[in-house]
Amino acid sequence: MTDYFGSCLCGAVKFEVQGEFDSFYLCHCQHCQKDTGSAHAANLFSQSAELSWLSGSDSVTTFTLPGTRHNKSFCKFCGSALPSTHEAGLLVIPAGCLDTEVFMSPTAHIFTSSKAVWDRELGALPMFKGLPD
């Protein structure tokens, strides 16, 4: 069994995930675009892994979009996305909040019918290791 550790940006929340991930989706739905302010969310999914809050569980807030199954947990101080448990025990972990490296590659892009227009040809853009001069 693998242990993964993660935290929020300000460090108020720390957690551990014990177990394996079933899938790793890059979700392009409009809800995930709003959640992240970006082209897609990068989330790991598991039906069997267990989440333990190591510190700051009282700083975790969860928002559920009325009339949908869409929810997001986040730190109430810095707004960082954090793991959440969805219906039927599905654990969803935002990949970017993990401090432990994940060697699993994304499984698939999902909800690509909602893909942002500006996200279509990003592979052709220049790349920089840091902020360009």
BELUR-V808596 format. One record per residue. NEAR is the number of other C-alpha atoms within 8 Angstrom. Layout:
NEAR
NEAR
This chain:
5
6
8
11
11
11
13
14
7
7
7
11
15
13
12
12
11
11
10
9
10
8
9
14
14
12
13
17
13
7
7
11
13
8
8
9
6
7
10
12
14
11
12
13
13
12
9
7
11
8
9
7
10
9
8
10
8
5
10
12
9
9
7
9
8
4
4
6
6
7
10
11
12
12
15
8
7
8
7
9
11
14
10
11
8
9
5
4
7
11
14
12
11
13
8
5
13
11
8
7
6
4
4
5
5
9
7
7
10
9
9
9
6
8
12
8
5
6
8
7
7
7
4
5
6
4
4
6
4
4
5
4
2
